[in-house]
């Protein structure tokens, strides 16, 4: 029987490694989200975006998370009911709301950020390079891929 490790070891494609990394990361973070927070895995990126961009509006969050505004609005209704966010009318646009995390929302985001750091530390311990060097390589790969798609599609 072929083992997963054998498939990865013999793969000639970069994407196989990236998919494996993504899938195992998702399994790890989703387990913590489901067992230790009040949010859903599908709401993770919205919460973390808010944590890093406090006071932004729903439209910007929808764009950043590649979601439609109604999906973000539904998620934020749940966030509000759970005490994770507050909404304030935007002074510059009375039809829009600025979204901010509550103390409970900040604590949830900090917990998940710590889990991300644990994951990253586990990955980095296998390398003979710094986190910054690895990020530089991954950044170059990502930007090259983006450039290729922009130029060809």
C-alpha angles and dihedrals in degrees: 000000000000114000125216091243090057092053091051094045092053099040115122094196130085091212092065090061093045092049091049091050092048095047095048091046091050090051090051098046095039091055090056092044093051097042103037110027139051095235131090122243089247089059095052098095093047092053093047092046089053090048091057097035103038114185097025122137131251095253093056091046091050091052094046093048094042092241135126119255094246091056091050090047091053091048091049091051087058091044090052093049089051092049095246100121144022126211123213126184110255109244090215095048117027091196093058132071129218108222122214132177118242121224088269090051091049091050090051092049092047090051090052092044089055089052089052090052090050090052092048093048090051090052095045095051088076095058133084090213137073125262088250092055092049091048090051091054093046091047091053091049092048095046092047090053092048092048092049092052093046092051097044108033 
